[in-house]
Amino acid sequence: MNNILRNVLMRRSVSQFEERPIRDEDLMEILEEGKALSNAVNNQEWHFTILQNRKLIKQLYDVHTEQSSAIPDIKDFLPIEAPLLLIISGRKDNKFVEDAANMVFGSMMLVADKYGIGSCWLAAMPKLFETEAGKSVLDQMSVPRGYSPLCVGAFGYKKTVVATSVLSMEDNIVNIIK
Ligand SMILES: Cc1cc2nc3c(=O)[nH]c(=O)nc-3n(C[C@H](O)[C@H](O)[C@H](O)COP(=O)(O)O)c2cc1C
């Protein structure tokens, strides 16, 4: 089995992280390799925020707790305490940027796993930045004007990993039409 396939099969979402910060060398690898993925019409209109500031991360979790009853989708998604939040933002008027950001985010999760760094996608977080309280956190993050957060994920060295079952080809999820 080649390394990429093994990496894909072995990666699992992680919700419990060690407190120690991610080493700068590991972080640079994740950013360099991860962002090299394909992006629509190669305009690369995105921006990466690496949030390691405990105070701001805490503010974001507080916004999540406050808003979880007001925004129906977010109550289903657990915020995950992590030493690092990765936020990919994109130009609001670029119609492909969200798809590209999702793809890059997935590849960063895979690269991270190679270095023993777990991750978890936090789907509801971008919505939080649309609330007044969320905007005030966003204002402290220097995201370029005209860009908005599209993907948010928690990253950190893995503390515990819970196995999840992956659908197999026998589960009737593939239809091959020749
Ligand atoms: C688009 C997307 C959004 C997700 N959002 C959340 C989330 O908000 N909170 C969370 O705990 N997990 C989230 N996850 C992680 C999934 O729950 C997880 O991928 C799924 O349970 C399968 O587990 P695995 O990643 O270990 O294979 C998300 C995953 C994806 C792909």
The ligand as a Tripos MOL2 file, in Angstrom:
@<TRIPOS>MOLECULE
LIG
   31    33     1     0     0
SMALL
NO_CHARGES

@<TRIPOS>ATOM
      1 C1        -17.4290   18.9040    6.3850 C.3       1 LIG1
      2 C2        -17.2110   18.2940    7.7440 C.ar      1 LIG1
      3 C3        -17.6410   18.9640    8.8630 C.ar      1 LIG1
      4 C4        -17.4380   18.4390   10.1380 C.ar      1 LIG1
      5 N1        -17.8190   19.1590   11.2210 N.ar      1 LIG1
      6 C5        -17.5990   18.6830   12.4760 C.ar      1 LIG1
      7 C6        -17.9310   19.4490   13.6250 C.ar      1 LIG1
      8 O1        -18.4270   20.5580   13.5310 O.2       1 LIG1
      9 N2        -17.6740   18.9300   14.8420 N.ar      1 LIG1
     10 C7        -17.1090   17.7050   14.9880 C.ar      1 LIG1
     11 O2        -16.9170   17.2740   16.1320 O.2       1 LIG1
     12 N3        -16.7580   16.9510   13.9170 N.ar      1 LIG1
     13 C8        -16.9720   17.4210   12.6650 C.ar      1 LIG1
     14 N4        -16.5870   16.6940   11.5590 N.ar      1 LIG1
     15 C9        -15.9170   15.4020   11.7490 C.3       1 LIG1
     16 C10       -16.8470   14.2430   11.4540 C.3       1 LIG1
     17 O3        -17.7250   14.0670   12.5200 O.3       1 LIG1
     18 C11       -15.9840   13.0110   11.2210 C.3       1 LIG1
     19 O4        -15.2280   13.2260   10.0590 O.3       1 LIG1
     20 C12       -16.8270   11.7660   11.0580 C.3       1 LIG1
     21 O5        -17.3850   11.4070   12.2980 O.3       1 LIG1
     22 C13       -15.9990   10.6040   10.5550 C.3       1 LIG1
     23 O6        -14.9030   10.3810   11.3940 O.3       1 LIG1
     24 P1        -13.4330   10.3090   10.8200 P.3       1 LIG1
     25 O7        -13.0630   11.6960   10.3420 O.co2     1 LIG1
     26 O8        -12.6050    9.8710   11.9880 O.co2     1 LIG1
     27 O9        -13.4200    9.3240    9.7080 O.co2     1 LIG1
     28 C14       -16.7890   17.1910   10.2960 C.ar      1 LIG1
     29 C15       -16.3470   16.5160    9.1430 C.ar      1 LIG1
     30 C16       -16.5420   17.0570    7.8900 C.ar      1 LIG1
     31 C17       -16.0280   16.3260    6.6840 C.3       1 LIG1
@<TRIPOS>BOND
     1     1     2 1
     2     2     3 ar
     3     2    30 ar
     4     3     4 ar
     5     4     5 ar
     6     4    28 ar
     7     5     6 ar
     8     6     7 ar
     9     6    13 1
    10     7     8 2
    11     7     9 ar
    12     9    10 ar
    13    10    11 2
    14    10    12 ar
    15    12    13 ar
    16    13    14 ar
    17    14    15 1
    18    14    28 ar
    19    15    16 1
    20    16    17 1
    21    16    18 1
    22    18    19 1
    23    18    20 1
    24    20    21 1
    25    20    22 1
    26    22    23 1
    27    23    24 1
    28    24    25 2
    29    24    26 1
    30    24    27 1
    31    28    29 ar
    32    29    30 ar
    33    30    31 1
@<TRIPOS>SUBSTRUCTURE
     1 LIG1         1 GROUP 0 **** ****
